């Protein structure tokens, strides 16, 4: 028994080292969302620019991107030009301005251009919390029925758009999710959770 006490610190160290090694092998981009394949939560928030109240019913009945952004978010500034490019190409994007000053958000959209059909001011962060948002930027692909089909944590750039979001977005333009989701590769589906 006394010999076991001598090895106890070594056993504890080995167990902690194993847990640490396992943690290092995880991808920090893999943050599963409980809302994938569930409807966008109900909301009633003010538009950033017009201050009119917008609700879930105001979302267009077509596939779109739901983008969480903020003026205090450095990564959002990196992502914003690409969102402008997507909007110019006809991709509908709705913004959720997270815990931000409305005047600063208006200045941001004026200075860096506005890619959004509309952007709601989520001053208290309740919609973001309902969406399971970890921080900004985060982007959700929503189908025509208002169901979240894919979530991306981090900056949307050309690589993310072409390999993750665009293939699904283009299919959703012509087919309901249930008609093609069974054909999708497991790797693409796993990247959307």
C-alpha positions, 0 to 999 in steps of 0.5 A: 500500500505504501508503494502505491502511494509513491506512484499515485502522483505519477498516475495522476500526472499520466491521466492529466497528460492523456486528457491534455493530449486529447484536448490538443487533438480536437478541432476548435472549429468543431462546435456542434449546434443543437439548432442545425435542422431546427427552425430559426428561433422566433425574434422581434428586434429593431432594424439597425438602420430604420429602428422598425421592429423585425420578426422571424416572419420578415425573413425571406422565403428562400435560402439565405445566410444569417450572419452574426457580426459586431463592430467590436469584432476584428474577425468581422472586419476581415469577413465583411468584404467577402460578405459584400461580394456574396451580396453583389452575387445575389446571395441574400444575407440577414445580419444579427448585430450582436451586443453593439452600439446602434450608432456604431453599427450604422457607421460601420455599414455606411463605411464598409457597405451594407451586404445585408437585406436587413440587420437586426440589433441584438443588443441584449444578445438573446437571439444569439443565445437562442441560436447557440452563438459562441461569438462573432462572426458566426454564419448560419445557412437557412433554407426556404422554410426557415430551418437552419441547415448549416452553421459556421463558426468564424470568418466566411471566406472563399475557401469556406464558401466554396467547400462548405456553404455554397454547395448546400446553398446551391442545392437548396436553391432548387431542391428541398433539403430532404431530397438531397441530404441523404446524398451528402458526404458525411464530412460535409454534414459533420462540418455543418454541425 
